[in-house]
Amino acid sequence: MDFNVKKLASDAGVFFTRAVQFTEEKLGQAEKTELDAHLENLIARADCTKNWTEKIFRQTEILLQPNPIDSTGARIEEFFYEKLDKKIPMRTTNGELLGQYMLDAAKDFGPGTPYGSTLITVGEYQKKLGGAERDFLQTSAINFLTPLRNFLEGDWRTISKEKRLLENRRLDLDVSKARLKKAKLAEAKAAAAPDFQETRPRNYVLSASASAWSRDFADSDSESERKLWSEEVDKAEHELRVAQTEFDRQAEVTRLLLEGISSTHVNHLRCLHEFVEAQATYYAQCHKHMQELQKELRSANGDSIPNAFTGSPSTSAVLAGPSGLSSSSLPGASPPARPPVSSGHSGLEASTLKIEEVQPPATGTRKAKVLYDYDAADTSELSLLADELITVYTVPGMDPDWLIGERGNQKGKVPVTYLELLS
């Protein structure tokens, strides 16, 4: 191995002078060459682009692969396949795996049984959902993640390298400026040194030969010192010109690279649109598959198996009896979510309900205690305050999640989950 001691010593010396210059700048003991405002803005913009691109890239990876263990294993697998120049195999998604489990279970339970046949139907649609997810993951990885990764691992590494080189060139330039300044000060000091005859004491008597020898020696020593510092100044000026040229050249190279960030933004914008399109397609496919699955289950089961989610358990619990308490009335419980407004064709739906025309029935009104504060969403609803008492009743065809509430001369719809019915 060729081990160049001189080059190693030279590199160590350059590194040391840069470190000294950097330290003195931080301590305020040395001047620092400032970059022009345009280049500073480009650097700040590039740093901001890198930081947010990295965060978006990492979070998108987490979104597409939530399990960190699976993500790590997938990356290792991709790494080995890339090194072997082989195509990465298709991975089974969680939806596809669930669908396969359901199909295998149906074989054991019997495809002719109600449970087995339903497992087959649901399993097939779960595999369809898994396939849609796999297509979404592949499209997002190609159209969105890959361009972001290429920027972070390619363009940004080049920009970072040139930025570090620019900083080194700046430090070299400032070192050269400081060296020239010191050389000029030393030269001026040597030029201003007093003459030997002027500095000799008046009572100092020398022989003619001794006096001449002393004068010649002092003059020659002063002249050599001035010549030495003059040469040092010339050398420092040459180094400064070289350092300035290298700094200007590196600043131009860095500026051209940083101005390419605008093109990066345009490319990432296009990739972002493609990612959104992939998401929209994926969710539309999932919605379509789920609607088809629901239709098949309804046609297969009919009304023999009621849907537990079509009714309103909270309404039944509240109206069951005077002492019935829902879980929302427990101490420390948070207010329940606002019940949705029915979108059906009932005569009392939100868009057509006229509260002022609703009359309380002759019987069936009850007192209710308000459990939580409630802010009315529109004029058809009644705002509530916790612990107040109101009169409530229902009318035929009304959404079971809502009741008509009265307080004095105020009337409006109120959500049943915010109430505790009293005897």
C-alpha positions in Angstrom: 0.0 0.0 0.0 1.4 3.4 -1.0 1.5 5.4 2.2 2.3 9.1 1.4 3.5 10.7 4.7 3.9 14.1 3.2 0.3 14.1 1.8 -1.0 12.9 5.2 0.9 15.6 7.0 -0.4 18.2 4.5 -4.0 17.1 4.9 -3.6 17.1 8.7 -2.2 20.7 8.5 -5.1 21.9 6.4 -7.6 20.2 8.7 -6.0 21.8 11.7 -6.1 25.3 10.2 -9.7 24.9 9.2 -10.6 23.7 12.7 -8.8 26.7 14.2 -10.5 29.1 11.9 -13.9 27.5 12.6 -13.4 27.7 16.4 -12.3 31.3 16.3 -15.3 32.2 14.2 -17.6 30.6 16.8 -15.8 32.5 19.5 -16.0 35.8 17.6 -12.3 36.1 17.3 -12.1 35.8 13.6 -13.9 37.3 10.6 -16.2 35.1 8.5 -16.9 35.5 4.8 -20.7 35.6 4.4 -22.4 34.0 1.5 -24.6 36.2 -0.7 -28.2 36.4 0.2 -29.4 34.4 -2.9 -27.2 31.5 -2.1 -28.2 31.6 1.6 -31.8 31.4 0.6 -31.2 28.5 -1.7 -29.4 26.6 1.0 -32.2 27.2 3.5 -34.8 26.1 0.9 -32.8 23.0 0.1 -32.4 22.1 3.8 -36.2 22.6 4.4 -36.9 20.4 1.3 -34.7 17.6 2.6 -36.1 17.7 6.1 -39.7 17.5 5.1 -39.1 15.1 2.2 -37.5 12.7 4.7 -40.4 13.0 7.2 -43.0 12.5 4.5 -41.1 9.5 3.1 -40.8 7.8 6.5 -44.4 8.4 7.5 -45.7 7.2 4.1 -43.6 4.0 4.6 -45.3 3.6 8.0 -48.7 4.2 6.5 -48.1 1.6 3.8 -46.4 -0.8 6.2 -47.7 -0.2 9.7 -45.9 -3.1 11.4 -42.3 -2.0 12.0 -41.2 -5.7 12.3 -42.7 -6.5 8.9 -41.3 -3.3 7.4 -37.8 -4.2 8.6 -38.0 -7.7 7.3 -39.4 -6.4 3.9 -36.5 -3.9 3.6 -33.9 -6.6 4.3 -35.6 -8.9 1.8 -35.6 -6.1 -0.8 -31.9 -5.4 -0.1 -30.9 -9.0 -0.8 -33.0 -9.3 -3.9 -31.5 -6.1 -5.3 -28.0 -7.3 -4.6 -28.8 -10.6 -6.4 -30.4 -8.7 -9.3 -33.6 -10.7 -8.9 -37.2 -9.6 -9.0 -38.8 -9.1 -5.6 -41.6 -11.6 -5.2 -45.2 -10.6 -4.6 -46.1 -10.4 -0.9 -49.4 -11.7 0.5 -51.3 -8.9 2.1 -53.1 -9.2 5.4 -56.5 -9.1 3.7 -55.5 -11.9 1.3 -54.2 -14.0 4.2 -57.4 -13.4 6.2 -59.5 -14.4 3.2 -57.5 -17.6 2.7 -58.0 -18.5 6.4 -61.7 -18.1 6.0 -61.8 -20.3 2.9 -59.8 -23.0 4.7 -62.1 -22.8 7.7 -65.1 -23.1 5.5 -63.8 -26.4 4.2 -63.6 -27.8 7.7 -67.0 -26.4 8.8 -68.7 -27.6 5.6 -69.4 -25.4 2.6 -73.0 -26.4 2.7 -73.6 -25.0 6.2 -74.8 -21.4 6.7 -71.6 -20.5 8.5 -69.4 -22.2 6.0 -71.1 -20.7 2.9 -70.8 -17.2 4.5 -67.2 -17.8 5.3 -66.6 -18.6 1.6 -68.4 -15.4 0.5 -66.6 -13.2 3.0 -63.3 -14.9 2.4 -63.5 -14.3 -1.4 -64.2 -10.6 -0.9 -61.4 -10.3 1.7 -59.0 -11.6 -0.9 -60.3 -9.0 -3.3 -59.7 -6.3 -0.8 -56.2 -7.7 -0.2 -55.5 -7.7 -3.9 -56.7 -4.0 -4.1 -54.4 -3.2 -1.2 -51.4 -4.9 -2.9 -52.0 -2.9 -6.1 -52.2 0.3 -4.0 -49.0 -0.5 -2.2 -47.1 -1.3 -5.4 -48.4 1.8 -7.2 -47.6 4.0 -4.3 -44.1 2.6 -3.9 -43.3 3.1 -7.6 -44.9 6.5 -8.2 -44.4 8.2 -4.8 -41.9 6.5 -2.5 -39.2 5.8 -5.2 -38.9 9.4 -6.4 -38.6 10.6 -2.8 -36.0 7.9 -2.0 -34.1 8.8 -5.1 -33.9 12.4 -4.1 -32.7 11.6 -0.6 -30.2 9.0 -1.6 -29.0 10.6 -4.9 -29.5 14.3 -5.4 -29.3 15.3 -1.8 -26.1 13.4 -1.2 -24.5 15.3 -4.1 -25.8 18.6 -2.8 -24.6 17.8 0.7 -21.1 16.9 -0.6 -20.9 20.2 -2.5 -22.1 22.1 0.5 -19.4 20.6 2.7 -16.8 21.4 0.0 -18.1 25.0 -0.2 -17.7 25.4 3.6 -14.1 24.1 3.4 -13.4 26.5 0.6 -14.8 29.3 2.7 -12.7 28.4 5.6 -9.6 28.2 3.4 -10.4 31.7 2.1 -10.8 33.1 5.6 -7.6 31.5 6.6 -5.8 33.1 3.7 -7.3 36.5 4.5 -6.2 36.3 8.1 -2.7 35.2 7.0 -2.4 38.1 4.6 -3.6 40.5 7.3 -1.0 39.3 9.7 1.8 39.5 7.1 0.9 43.0 6.2 0.9 44.1 9.9 4.3 42.5 10.4 5.6 44.2 7.2 4.4 47.6 8.3 5.9 47.0 11.7 9.3 46.1 10.2 9.2 49.1 7.9 8.5 51.4 10.8 11.4 50.1 12.9 13.6 53.0 14.1 17.2 53.5 12.8 20.1 52.4 14.9 21.6 55.9 15.1 18.3 57.3 16.3 18.0 54.7 19.1 21.6 55.0 20.3 22.0 56.8 23.6 23.7 60.2 23.4 26.3 59.3 25.9 27.1 56.1 24.0 30.5 56.5 22.4 31.9 53.9 19.9 35.0 53.9 17.9 34.6 54.7 14.2 35.1 51.1 13.1 32.7 49.7 15.8 30.1 52.3 15.0 30.3 51.6 11.3 30.1 47.8 11.9 27.1 48.2 14.2 25.3 50.4 11.7 25.9 48.1 8.8 24.8 45.1 10.8 21.6 46.8 12.0 20.8 48.0 8.5 21.3 44.6 6.9 19.2 42.9 9.6 16.4 45.4 9.1 16.6 45.1 5.4 16.5 41.3 5.4 13.5 41.4 7.8 11.6 43.8 5.5 12.4 41.6 2.5 11.3 38.5 4.4 7.9 40.0 5.3 7.5 41.4 1.8 7.9 37.9 0.4 5.5 36.6 2.9 2.9 39.2 1.9 3.4 38.3 -1.8 2.9 34.6 -1.0 -0.2 35.3 1.2 -1.7 37.5 -1.6 -1.1 34.6 -4.1 -2.7 32.1 -1.8 -5.7 34.5 -1.2 -6.2 34.8 -5.0 -6.2 31.1 -5.4 -8.5 30.5 -2.4 -10.9 33.2 -3.7 -11.0 31.6 -7.2 -11.7 28.2 -5.8 -14.4 29.6 -3.4 -16.1 31.4 -6.3 -16.0 28.3 -8.5 -17.4 26.1 -5.7 -20.1 28.7 -4.9 -21.3 28.6 -8.5 -21.4 24.8 -8.6 -23.4 24.7 -5.4 -25.7 27.4 -6.6 -26.5 25.5 -9.8 -27.3 22.3 -7.8 -29.5 24.2 -5.3 -31.5 25.9 -8.1 -32.4 22.4 -9.2 -34.6 22.1 -6.1 -37.4 23.8 -8.0 -37.4 21.0 -10.5 -37.5 18.5 -7.6 -40.6 20.3 -6.2 -42.3 20.0 -9.6 -41.4 16.3 -9.8 -42.6 15.6 -6.2 -45.8 17.5 -6.9 -46.6 15.2 -9.8 -45.8 12.2 -7.7 -48.1 13.5 -5.0 -51.0 13.7 -7.5 -50.3 10.1 -8.5 -50.3 9.0 -4.9 -53.7 10.6 -4.3 -55.1 9.0 -7.4 -53.8 5.6 -6.2 -55.5 6.2 -2.8 -58.8 7.3 -4.4 -58.8 4.2 -6.7 -58.0 1.9 -3.8 -60.7 3.2 -1.5 -63.2 3.2 -4.3 -62.4 -0.4 -5.0 -62.8 -1.3 -1.3 -66.1 0.5 -1.1 -67.4 -1.3 -4.2 -66.3 -4.7 -2.9 -67.9 -4.1 0.5 -71.2 -3.0 -1.1 -71.3 -6.1 -3.2 -70.5 -8.2 -0.1 -73.3 -6.7 1.8 -75.8 -7.3 -1.0 -74.7 -10.9 -1.3 -75.0 -11.4 2.5 -78.5 -9.9 2.5 -79.7 -11.9 -0.4 -78.2 -15.1 1.1 -79.4 -14.6 4.7 -82.6 -12.6 4.2 -84.0 -11.5 7.5 -83.1 -14.6 9.3 -80.0 -13.0 10.8 -80.8 -9.4 11.9 -78.1 -6.8 11.7 -77.0 -5.8 15.2 -75.9 -2.4 14.0 -79.1 -1.3 12.2 -81.0 -0.5 15.4 -80.1 1.9 18.2 -79.1 0.1 21.3 -78.7 3.3 23.2 -82.3 4.3 22.4 -83.6 1.0 23.5 -81.7 1.2 26.7 -82.9 4.6 27.5 -86.6 3.9 26.7 -86.6 0.5 28.3 -87.5 1.8 31.8 -87.3 4.7 34.2 -84.2 3.3 35.9 -82.3 2.4 32.8 -78.8 4.0 32.7 -76.5 3.9 29.7 -72.8 3.6 30.0 -72.5 7.3 29.0 -74.0 8.3 32.4 -71.1 6.7 34.4 -68.9 9.2 36.2 -65.9 10.4 34.2 -67.4 9.2 30.9 -66.8 11.5 28.0 -69.7 12.9 25.9 -70.9 10.5 23.2 -70.5 11.3 19.6 -73.2 13.4 17.9 -75.7 10.9 16.3 -75.9 11.1 12.5 -78.8 12.8 10.9 -81.0 10.3 9.0 -80.7 10.6 5.2 -83.8 8.5 4.5 -87.1 9.6 3.0 -88.9 10.0 6.4 -91.3 12.9 6.7 -89.4 14.2 9.7 -85.9 14.1 8.3 -83.6 17.1 9.1 -84.2 18.9 5.9 -88.0 18.9 6.1 -88.7 18.7 9.9 -90.6 21.8 11.1 -90.2 21.8 14.9 -92.8 24.5 15.4 -95.5 22.3 13.9 -94.7 19.3 16.0 -97.2 18.9 18.8 -96.6 16.8 21.9 -98.7 13.6 22.2 -101.5 13.4 24.7 -99.5 10.7 26.5 -95.9 9.5 26.3 -94.1 12.6 27.4 -91.4 12.1 30.0 -88.9 14.1 32.0 -85.2 13.7 31.2 -82.0 14.8 32.8 -79.3 16.1 30.6 -76.0 14.3 31.0 -73.7 16.5 29.0 -73.6 20.0 27.4 -74.8 19.9 23.8 -74.6 22.7 21.2 -77.3 22.7 18.5 -76.0 22.2 15.0 -79.0 24.1 13.4 -82.3 25.7 14.3 -84.1 22.4 14.3 -82.1 21.2 17.4 -82.2 22.3 21.0 -79.0 23.2 22.9 -78.6 21.5 26.3 -76.8 22.2 29.6 -75.6 19.4 31.8 -77.9 18.5 34.8 -80.9 20.4 33.5 -84.4 18.8 33.2 -86.4 18.9 30.0 -89.5 17.2 28.7 -89.0 14.8 25.8 -91.2 12.7 23.6 -91.1 11.0 20.2 -93.3 11.1 17.1 -94.0 8.4 14.6 -91.4 7.9 11.9 -88.7 9.9 13.7 -85.1 8.8 13.8 -84.7 6.6 17.0 -81.4 8.4 17.8 -83.3 11.6 18.4 -86.2 12.9 20.6 -88.2 16.1 20.6 -87.2 18.1 23.7 -89.0 21.1 25.3 -87.8 23.6 27.8 -90.3 26.4 28.5 -91.2 27.9 25.1 -88.1 26.4 23.4 -88.5 23.2 21.4 -86.1 21.2 19.2 -84.5 17.8 18.5 -82.1 16.4 21.1 -79.9 13.3 20.9 -81.0 10.5 23.2 -77.4 9.6 24.1 -77.1 12.9 26.0 -80.1 12.1 28.2 -81.2 10.0 31.2 -84.9 9.4 31.2 -86.7 9.8 34.5 -89.9 8.3 35.8 
